[in-house]
Amino acid sequence: MTRTAPLALTVVDALVLPGADDGPPWYFGWLQVGTDGCILATGPGEPPDDAATATVLDAAGAILAPGFVSAHSHLFTSGLRGIAPDATLYPWVRSMMELFRHTDAEDMYWSTLHGSMDFLANGVTSAYNFMQSGVTWLYDPATARNVLGRVHPDEYTTRQMDGTVDAGLRAVHAIRLDDEAGPEDEVLSRFARMVDAARDPGRAGRDQHLGVSVMGAVQWASGPRTAELEVAVMREHGITDQAHFVETAEGLDVQREKFAWYERAGALGPDLLLGHFVHPTDSMVAAVSDAGSPVVWQPTSNGRLGSGVADVVRYRRAGIPVGVGLDDQSCTDISDPWANMRQGLYAQRALHQDAGVLSPRDMLRLHTLGSAEVLGVADRVGSLEVGKHADFVLVDHRSPSTGPVWDVVATYVLACGLRNLQATYVGGRCVARDGRATTPLAARADAELAERIERAAHADGRSLAVTADELVSVAARRSRDAPVSPRRP
């Protein structure tokens, strides 16, 4: 057995779901992690006799599985769960953007930190993160044009990067070009600064940097120049692009017409990911399949916003690579990857009226290794294989009990959930346990987020139904009025 780093951790007595394409789908066994946070070895039975290690983690029969990969996320929305609860895409976005006009760089840091810790506490260890744009846009679907809301300084973007790093989440940082906000040379210069900031080794933390990408904005753009500039920066900086596309049935003709902008710009290919892709035409599906562009699917948020059901079975049959994302906390509300898998699995079976079109093993792969593949990071994350980062979850299907295990993968996907999640590990280091992030910042993050979002809402002329102060006063009153237990002799 060849080791690239000294042994730091051995996990024993685990029901391992490796998530790899080769080998068995599960086995009772062990996993070893080096001091570099990467997997040294794994296998069935007992670890080697020479496995002297500083730390042994006894899984006690719990499931050991890869951390989830969210291939499409907006972590800065963590303070907006339940916002615009009956709205479709465009009014929901407008409601958020009107509030974010009133936020600053530190507000975005705490919002992103909170969202990142929420992902980790729910078993998500890697995310493609669309950062809130350095320009707040107010999109008008009636005219299919953006209205400029506010231009923020560079720190508005870089502090969002810091939020993912400080939480311990691995991330691809997606940056919007904002080409319609000013002269092209200034826009391109700002974008280059943000790429450099994302790649700064001092910001990458514990190998948490997974890459940089363009936040594709053609869906919101007023002209084809946006697509041309996105392709230019992709090639200049060697990065990918993920675009929200045909996500909603609203203004569908306009959305579909803009697909040609990407085609003419030469954007289609493995480096252009299409987020949502709920309402494509037959010709669009054919073009995406021929070019090898991946699709990233958000089952829960598509349902919450009434956007529709993406025919992922059709895309897979056409040979289109597919990944899965948890999208916004403000439209998925609970960042629950198990619920996301079930929502997607059941919707596809219902759409095709066939329970055989997608299996639990297919669905698990889409939210782990498949998502890592479409992001171009499957050499580092997505499965428990030697050489990859030791990013995993411990899930106890017996607490609370899910009953007898007929099929290990089916039990994990269909019967387990956040209530069974014991802990999340990134690089072999525990980053969340029992639903809470372990970073010292976790104790402060809730209060910071509440205060900052309430302040922004007040500046926008809105108020929350229940404020943080009211919750504190209720807790204090309950503590004050609690009966005193009689003293025992």
Order of alpha helices (4+ residues) and beta strands (2+ residues): beta-beta-beta-beta-beta-beta-alpha-alpha-beta-beta-beta-alpha-beta-alpha-beta-alpha-beta-alpha-beta-alpha-beta-alpha-alpha-beta-beta-alpha-alpha-alpha-alpha-beta-beta-beta-beta-alpha-alpha
